[in-house]
């Protein structure tokens, strides 16, 4: 043993443990193994830690068995083995060691080394929680919150989260705050949520720091304060929390409470996007497409839109459709455009539904089909998409894909005009001259009935195609 920088007292402790361990004393073996594992007074050496902890574990010492399981779990001083880890955690847990009970519960929860079993995971978390282990109480609460191993039970989840939270368990404080924010098993309270977010954030919990930042940004339970919002989001983002990184990007891109800085916004979007944040990927694509915060680059825009689209973002899927339809930075490909429009349309994106309708009406990228055009125009028009309403009105006017109906045609034109479509506004008076007063009255009645059912708000319009 290297005695440099080690006090005489600490060295003597090591010597005593070593001598007793070599004589077979299990507690000395455990303590010696722990000194090697932690590097306490001596140089850390996992191989020696494994040696001595194993000898103590074989003598039935529960503490040693739990620590030995952790070495197998992490592959320190021995080849990694989930099976061996679960074996030793079980031996320790059955003797009542609460840390081992929690560890065994985690093995059942994750299905590592043993078959996944949420009921057994809950049972072992419960045994450790009953012994006052805050982290086990938090894990038990999570089981009740998610309905893993037992029926979902918000009151029990809150009770166990609270027990752990008052002991200072940051994850429990965060989850308790989220339950108050969402009104899960309790009346929603932004004030109570903020209280728990503060406590977890003060301990450095990145997700709580983000929640605190959002609360200050939106004035949830506290007066809105953009500067504090930015500061807490920055702390969270610096720890790698991708949602906070995205939030910072949005604030900087739009100048929300801070000076507008699209270059810095790009930096934060990129960090979140590289972690798979879908909206960050979409926004990054948009920044490249429009030359905001960077030089315009259609190929990079396409790359980031595609990443977001592959994760199911309908706005990115729609933009890919536009890119292929117009040949922006890529070879024009109407079949690809129709493909992406359909993927977005199937998710309910009204602009994609309208554009897909146009492609069917014109036979672009798909076989010409007026009935399919009417179908997709209708899907978008019923969502309040003004251009689709105008297009649908045109199909009723000409009898394409649907029976000719001048009253319905005028109804959809009125709705499109009310929703802000400039062409419909300009043409509705011309169309009205072709109708009888009775037909105009019927169309007005139908448009009012539609607005009563659907509301008058229009779906935001994007690329006109």
C-alpha positions as CSV (number, residue, x, y, z in Angstrom):
1,X,0.0,0.0,0.0
2,X,1.2,3.5,-0.9
3,X,1.2,5.5,2.3
4,X,1.9,8.9,0.7
5,X,-0.6,11.6,1.9
6,X,-2.4,9.1,4.2
7,X,-2.6,9.8,7.9
8,X,-1.1,7.4,10.3
9,X,-4.6,6.8,11.8
10,X,-6.1,6.0,8.5
11,X,-3.3,3.7,7.6
12,X,-3.7,1.9,10.9
13,X,-7.4,1.4,10.2
14,X,-6.5,-0.2,6.9
15,X,-4.0,-2.5,8.6
16,X,-6.5,-3.6,11.2
17,X,-9.2,-4.3,8.6
18,X,-6.6,-6.2,6.4
19,X,-5.4,-8.3,9.3
20,X,-8.9,-9.2,10.4
21,X,-10.1,-9.8,6.8
22,X,-7.3,-12.2,6.2
23,X,-8.4,-14.1,9.3
24,X,-11.9,-14.4,7.8
25,X,-13.8,-11.7,9.6
26,X,-16.7,-10.9,7.3
27,X,-17.2,-7.4,8.6
28,X,-13.5,-6.6,8.1
29,X,-13.7,-8.0,4.6
30,X,-16.7,-5.9,3.9
31,X,-15.1,-2.7,5.2
32,X,-11.8,-3.4,3.4
33,X,-13.7,-4.0,0.2
34,X,-15.6,-0.8,0.7
35,X,-12.4,1.2,1.2
36,X,-11.1,-0.2,-2.1
37,X,-14.4,0.5,-3.9
38,X,-14.6,4.1,-2.7
39,X,-10.9,4.9,-2.7
40,X,-11.3,5.8,1.0
41,X,-7.8,6.5,2.3
42,X,-6.3,4.2,-0.3
43,X,-6.1,4.2,-4.0
44,X,-9.4,3.0,-5.6
45,X,-9.1,-0.6,-6.9
46,X,-12.2,-2.3,-8.0
47,X,-10.5,-5.7,-8.5
48,X,-9.5,-5.7,-4.8
49,X,-12.9,-4.4,-3.8
50,X,-14.5,-7.3,-5.7
51,X,-12.2,-9.8,-4.0
52,X,-13.0,-8.7,-0.4
53,X,-16.7,-8.0,-0.9
54,X,-17.2,-11.4,-2.5
55,X,-15.5,-13.1,0.5
56,X,-17.8,-11.2,2.8
57,X,-20.9,-11.9,0.6
58,X,-20.1,-15.6,0.6
59,X,-20.3,-15.5,4.4
60,X,-23.8,-14.2,4.1
61,X,-23.2,-10.5,5.0
62,X,-26.1,-8.6,3.4
63,X,-24.3,-5.3,3.0
64,X,-21.5,-7.0,1.1
65,X,-23.9,-8.9,-1.1
66,X,-25.6,-5.7,-2.2
67,X,-22.3,-4.0,-3.0
68,X,-21.1,-7.1,-4.8
69,X,-24.3,-7.0,-6.9
70,X,-23.5,-3.4,-7.8
71,X,-20.0,-4.3,-9.0
72,X,-21.5,-7.0,-11.3
73,X,-24.2,-4.5,-12.4
74,X,-21.7,-1.9,-13.4
75,X,-18.9,-4.3,-14.5
76,X,-16.4,-2.9,-12.0
77,X,-13.6,-5.2,-11.0
78,X,-15.4,-8.1,-12.7
79,X,-17.1,-8.7,-16.1
80,X,-20.5,-7.1,-16.2
81,X,-23.3,-9.6,-15.5
82,X,-27.0,-8.6,-14.8
83,X,-27.7,-12.2,-13.8
84,X,-25.0,-12.2,-11.1
85,X,-26.1,-8.7,-10.0
86,X,-29.7,-9.9,-9.6
87,X,-28.6,-13.0,-7.7
88,X,-26.6,-11.0,-5.1
89,X,-29.2,-8.3,-4.8
90,X,-31.8,-11.0,-4.1
91,X,-29.7,-12.6,-1.3
92,X,-29.2,-9.3,0.3
93,X,-32.8,-8.1,-0.2
94,X,-34.2,-11.3,1.4
95,X,-32.2,-10.5,4.5
96,X,-33.9,-7.1,4.7
97,X,-31.3,-4.7,3.2
98,X,-33.3,-1.8,1.9
99,X,-30.8,-0.7,-0.7
100,X,-30.7,-4.2,-2.1
101,X,-34.5,-4.3,-2.1
102,X,-34.6,-1.2,-4.2
103,X,-31.9,-2.5,-6.5
104,X,-33.8,-5.8,-7.0
105,X,-36.9,-3.8,-7.7
106,X,-35.1,-1.9,-10.4
107,X,-33.9,-5.2,-11.9
108,X,-37.5,-6.4,-12.1
109,X,-38.7,-3.1,-13.5
110,X,-36.1,-3.1,-16.3
111,X,-36.0,-6.8,-16.9
112,X,-32.3,-7.0,-16.4
113,X,-30.9,-10.4,-15.3
114,X,-34.4,-11.6,-14.6
115,X,-37.7,-11.5,-16.4
116,X,-39.4,-8.1,-16.3
117,X,-42.2,-8.1,-13.7
118,X,-43.8,-4.8,-12.6
119,X,-45.7,-6.5,-9.7
120,X,-42.5,-7.8,-8.1
121,X,-40.7,-4.6,-8.8
122,X,-43.5,-2.8,-6.9
123,X,-43.3,-5.3,-4.0
124,X,-39.6,-4.8,-3.5
125,X,-39.9,-1.0,-3.8
126,X,-42.6,-1.2,-1.1
127,X,-40.4,-3.1,1.3
128,X,-37.6,-0.6,0.9
129,X,-40.0,2.3,1.1
130,X,-41.4,1.0,4.3
131,X,-37.9,1.2,5.8
132,X,-37.8,5.0,5.0
133,X,-35.6,4.9,1.8
134,X,-36.6,8.1,0.0
135,X,-35.5,6.9,-3.4
136,X,-37.5,3.7,-3.0
137,X,-40.5,5.8,-1.9
138,X,-40.2,7.8,-5.1
139,X,-39.9,4.7,-7.3
140,X,-43.0,3.2,-5.5
141,X,-44.9,6.4,-6.1
142,X,-44.0,6.2,-9.8
143,X,-45.4,2.7,-10.0
144,X,-48.8,4.0,-8.7
145,X,-48.6,7.1,-11.0
146,X,-48.1,5.0,-14.1
147,X,-50.1,2.0,-13.1
148,X,-47.0,-0.3,-13.2
149,X,-47.6,-3.4,-11.1
150,X,-50.8,-2.1,-9.6
151,X,-53.8,-0.1,-10.7
152,X,-53.1,3.6,-11.3
153,X,-53.7,5.4,-8.0
154,X,-53.0,9.1,-7.9
155,X,-53.6,9.6,-4.2
156,X,-51.2,6.8,-3.3
157,X,-48.6,8.2,-5.8
158,X,-48.9,11.6,-4.3
159,X,-48.6,10.2,-0.7
160,X,-45.4,8.3,-1.5
161,X,-43.9,11.2,-3.5
162,X,-44.6,13.5,-0.6
163,X,-42.9,11.2,1.9
164,X,-39.8,11.1,-0.3
165,X,-40.0,14.8,-1.2
166,X,-39.9,16.0,2.5
167,X,-36.7,13.9,2.9
168,X,-35.2,15.9,0.1
169,X,-35.5,13.5,-2.8
170,X,-35.3,15.7,-5.9
171,X,-37.1,13.4,-8.3
172,X,-40.0,13.1,-5.9
173,X,-40.2,16.9,-5.5
174,X,-40.2,17.2,-9.3
175,X,-43.0,14.6,-9.7
176,X,-45.0,16.1,-6.9
177,X,-44.8,19.4,-8.7
178,X,-45.9,17.8,-12.0
179,X,-48.9,16.2,-10.3
180,X,-50.0,19.6,-8.9
181,X,-49.4,21.2,-12.3
182,X,-51.5,18.6,-14.1
183,X,-54.1,18.2,-11.4
184,X,-53.5,14.4,-11.0
185,X,-55.3,13.2,-7.9
186,X,-55.4,16.8,-6.6
187,X,-56.8,20.1,-7.6
188,X,-54.4,21.7,-10.1
189,X,-52.3,24.4,-8.5
190,X,-49.5,26.3,-10.2
191,X,-48.5,27.8,-6.9
192,X,-48.0,24.4,-5.2
193,X,-46.3,23.1,-8.3
194,X,-43.9,26.0,-8.3
195,X,-43.1,25.3,-4.6
196,X,-41.9,21.8,-5.3
197,X,-40.2,22.7,-8.6
198,X,-38.1,25.3,-6.7
199,X,-36.9,22.7,-4.2
200,X,-35.9,20.2,-6.8
201,X,-34.3,22.9,-9.0
202,X,-32.2,24.2,-6.1
203,X,-30.7,20.7,-5.9
204,X,-29.7,20.9,-9.5
205,X,-32.5,18.7,-11.0
206,X,-32.4,19.8,-14.7
207,X,-36.1,18.9,-15.4
208,X,-37.2,20.9,-12.4
209,X,-35.1,23.8,-13.5
210,X,-36.8,23.7,-16.9
211,X,-40.2,23.6,-15.2
212,X,-39.3,26.6,-13.1
213,X,-38.1,28.5,-16.2
214,X,-41.4,27.7,-18.0
215,X,-43.3,28.9,-14.9
216,X,-41.5,32.3,-15.0
217,X,-41.9,32.5,-18.7
218,X,-45.6,31.9,-18.7
219,X,-46.5,33.4,-15.3
220,X,-47.6,30.1,-13.8
221,X,-48.0,30.5,-10.0
222,X,-45.7,33.5,-10.1
223,X,-45.4,36.9,-11.9
224,X,-44.0,36.4,-15.3
225,X,-40.3,37.2,-15.4
226,X,-38.5,36.6,-18.7
227,X,-35.0,37.2,-17.2
228,X,-35.5,34.6,-14.5
229,X,-37.1,32.3,-17.0
230,X,-34.1,32.5,-19.2
231,X,-31.7,32.0,-16.3
232,X,-33.4,28.8,-15.1
233,X,-33.7,27.4,-18.6
234,X,-30.1,28.1,-19.1
235,X,-29.1,26.1,-16.0
236,X,-31.3,23.2,-17.2
237,X,-30.0,23.4,-20.8
238,X,-26.4,23.5,-19.6
239,X,-27.0,20.1,-18.1
240,X,-28.2,18.8,-21.4
241,X,-31.9,19.0,-20.9
242,X,-33.1,19.1,-24.5
243,X,-36.5,20.6,-23.8
244,X,-34.8,23.5,-22.1
245,X,-32.4,23.9,-25.0
246,X,-35.4,24.1,-27.3
247,X,-37.1,26.7,-25.1
248,X,-34.0,28.8,-25.1
249,X,-33.9,28.6,-28.8
250,X,-37.5,29.8,-29.1
251,X,-36.9,32.8,-26.7
252,X,-33.8,33.9,-28.6
253,X,-35.3,33.4,-32.0
254,X,-38.4,35.5,-31.2
255,X,-36.8,37.9,-28.7
256,X,-39.1,36.8,-25.9
257,X,-37.9,38.7,-22.8
258,X,-34.3,38.8,-24.2
259,X,-32.6,40.4,-27.1
260,X,-33.4,38.7,-30.3
261,X,-30.4,36.6,-31.4
262,X,-31.0,34.1,-34.1
263,X,-27.4,32.9,-34.2
264,X,-27.6,31.9,-30.5
265,X,-31.0,30.4,-31.2
266,X,-29.5,28.2,-33.8
267,X,-26.9,27.0,-31.3
268,X,-29.5,25.9,-28.8
269,X,-31.8,24.4,-31.5
270,X,-28.8,22.4,-32.8
271,X,-28.0,21.0,-29.3
272,X,-31.6,19.9,-28.8
273,X,-32.0,18.6,-32.3
274,X,-28.9,16.4,-32.0
275,X,-30.6,14.8,-29.0
276,X,-33.6,14.0,-31.1
277,X,-35.9,16.9,-30.1
278,X,-38.5,16.9,-33.0
279,X,-39.5,20.6,-32.9
280,X,-35.9,21.7,-32.5
281,X,-35.2,19.7,-35.7
282,X,-38.1,21.3,-37.5
283,X,-37.1,24.8,-36.3
284,X,-33.5,24.2,-37.4
285,X,-34.8,23.2,-40.8
286,X,-36.8,26.3,-41.0
287,X,-33.9,28.5,-40.0
288,X,-31.7,27.0,-42.8
289,X,-34.6,27.2,-45.3
290,X,-35.1,30.9,-44.6
291,X,-31.6,32.0,-43.8
292,X,-32.3,33.0,-40.3
293,X,-29.3,33.0,-38.0
294,X,-27.3,31.3,-40.7
295,X,-26.7,31.3,-44.4
296,X,-29.6,29.9,-46.4
297,X,-29.0,26.2,-47.1
298,X,-31.7,24.1,-48.6
299,X,-29.8,20.8,-48.3
300,X,-29.4,21.3,-44.5
301,X,-33.0,22.4,-44.3
302,X,-34.0,19.2,-46.1
303,X,-31.9,17.1,-43.7
304,X,-33.4,18.5,-40.5
305,X,-37.0,18.5,-41.9
306,X,-36.4,14.9,-42.8
307,X,-35.2,14.0,-39.3
308,X,-38.3,15.7,-37.8
309,X,-40.5,14.1,-40.4
310,X,-39.1,10.6,-39.7
311,X,-40.2,11.2,-36.0
312,X,-43.7,11.9,-37.1
313,X,-43.8,15.7,-37.2
314,X,-46.6,16.6,-39.6
315,X,-45.3,20.2,-40.2
316,X,-42.0,18.8,-41.3
317,X,-43.7,16.2,-43.5
318,X,-45.7,19.0,-45.1
319,X,-42.6,21.1,-45.7
320,X,-40.9,18.1,-47.3
321,X,-43.9,17.8,-49.6
322,X,-43.5,21.5,-50.6
323,X,-39.8,21.1,-51.2
324,X,-40.3,18.2,-53.5
325,X,-43.2,19.8,-55.2
326,X,-41.4,23.0,-56.0
327,X,-37.8,21.6,-56.4
328,X,-36.3,23.8,-53.6
329,X,-32.7,22.5,-53.4
330,X,-33.7,19.1,-54.8
331,X,-34.8,17.6,-58.0
332,X,-38.5,18.2,-58.4
333,X,-40.4,15.0,-57.6
334,X,-44.2,15.2,-57.5
335,X,-44.5,11.6,-56.4
336,X,-42.3,12.2,-53.4
337,X,-44.3,15.4,-52.7
338,X,-47.6,13.5,-52.8
339,X,-46.0,10.8,-50.5
340,X,-45.1,13.3,-47.8
341,X,-48.3,15.2,-48.1
342,X,-50.2,12.0,-47.6
343,X,-48.2,11.1,-44.5
344,X,-48.9,14.5,-43.0
345,X,-52.5,14.5,-44.2
346,X,-53.1,11.1,-42.5
347,X,-52.1,12.8,-39.2
348,X,-54.7,15.5,-39.8
349,X,-52.5,18.3,-41.1
350,X,-55.0,20.6,-42.9
351,X,-52.5,22.2,-45.3
352,X,-51.2,18.8,-46.4
353,X,-54.7,17.6,-46.9
354,X,-55.4,20.6,-49.1
355,X,-52.2,20.2,-51.1
356,X,-52.9,16.5,-51.6
357,X,-56.3,17.4,-52.8
358,X,-54.7,19.7,-55.4
359,X,-52.4,16.9,-56.6
360,X,-55.3,14.6,-57.1
361,X,-57.3,17.3,-58.9
362,X,-54.4,18.0,-61.2
363,X,-53.0,14.5,-61.5
364,X,-49.6,15.6,-60.0
365,X,-47.6,12.7,-58.6
366,X,-50.7,10.6,-58.3
367,X,-53.3,9.4,-60.8
368,X,-55.9,12.2,-61.4
369,X,-59.0,11.5,-59.3
370,X,-61.6,14.2,-58.6
371,X,-63.4,12.1,-56.0
372,X,-60.1,11.9,-54.0
373,X,-59.5,15.6,-54.4
374,X,-63.0,16.3,-53.0
375,X,-62.3,13.9,-50.1
376,X,-59.0,15.6,-49.1
377,X,-60.4,19.1,-49.6
378,X,-63.3,18.2,-47.3
379,X,-61.0,16.9,-44.6
380,X,-59.1,20.2,-44.6
381,X,-62.2,22.4,-45.1
382,X,-63.9,20.9,-42.1
383,X,-60.9,22.0,-40.0
384,X,-61.4,25.6,-41.2
385,X,-58.7,25.7,-43.8
386,X,-59.7,28.6,-46.0
387,X,-57.9,27.6,-49.2
388,X,-59.4,24.1,-49.0
389,X,-62.8,25.6,-48.5
390,X,-62.4,27.7,-51.6
391,X,-61.1,24.7,-53.6
392,X,-64.0,22.6,-52.3
393,X,-66.4,25.3,-53.4
394,X,-64.9,25.2,-56.8
395,X,-65.5,21.4,-57.0
396,X,-69.2,21.8,-56.1
397,X,-69.5,24.6,-58.6
398,X,-68.2,22.6,-61.5
399,X,-69.5,19.2,-60.3
400,X,-66.1,17.6,-60.3
401,X,-65.9,14.6,-58.0
402,X,-69.3,15.5,-56.4
403,X,-72.7,16.4,-57.6
404,X,-73.0,20.0,-58.9
405,X,-74.5,22.1,-56.0
406,X,-74.4,25.9,-56.4
407,X,-75.7,26.4,-52.8
408,X,-72.9,24.3,-51.3
409,X,-70.4,25.9,-53.6
410,X,-71.4,29.4,-52.4
411,X,-71.5,28.2,-48.7
412,X,-67.9,27.1,-48.9
413,X,-66.9,30.3,-50.7
414,X,-68.5,32.4,-47.9
415,X,-66.7,30.4,-45.3
416,X,-63.4,30.7,-47.1
417,X,-63.9,34.5,-47.4
418,X,-64.7,34.8,-43.7
419,X,-61.6,32.8,-42.9
420,X,-59.4,35.2,-44.9
421,X,-59.0,33.8,-48.3
422,X,-58.4,36.8,-50.6
423,X,-59.6,35.1,-53.8
424,X,-62.8,34.0,-52.2
425,X,-63.4,37.5,-50.9
426,X,-62.8,39.0,-54.3
427,X,-65.0,36.5,-56.1
428,X,-68.0,35.9,-53.8
429,X,-69.9,38.9,-55.1
430,X,-69.4,37.8,-58.7
431,X,-70.7,34.3,-57.8
432,X,-73.6,35.7,-55.9
433,X,-75.0,37.4,-59.1
434,X,-75.5,33.9,-60.6
435,X,-77.7,32.7,-57.7
436,X,-81.3,33.4,-56.8
437,X,-82.1,35.2,-53.5
438,X,-83.4,31.9,-52.2
439,X,-80.1,30.1,-53.0
440,X,-78.1,32.9,-51.4
441,X,-80.2,32.6,-48.3
442,X,-79.8,28.9,-48.1
443,X,-76.0,29.2,-48.5
444,X,-75.9,31.8,-45.7
445,X,-77.9,29.5,-43.4
446,X,-75.6,26.6,-44.1
447,X,-72.5,28.7,-43.5
448,X,-73.9,30.0,-40.2
449,X,-74.8,26.4,-39.1
450,X,-71.2,25.3,-40.0
451,X,-69.7,28.1,-37.9
452,X,-71.9,27.3,-34.9
453,X,-70.8,23.7,-35.0
454,X,-67.1,24.3,-35.9
455,X,-66.4,27.8,-34.7
456,X,-65.4,30.6,-37.0
457,X,-61.6,30.3,-36.4
458,X,-59.6,29.4,-39.5
459,X,-56.7,26.9,-39.6
460,X,-53.4,28.8,-40.1
461,X,-52.5,28.8,-43.8
462,X,-49.1,27.8,-45.1
463,X,-47.9,27.4,-48.7
464,X,-50.5,28.0,-51.3
465,X,-50.3,25.2,-53.8
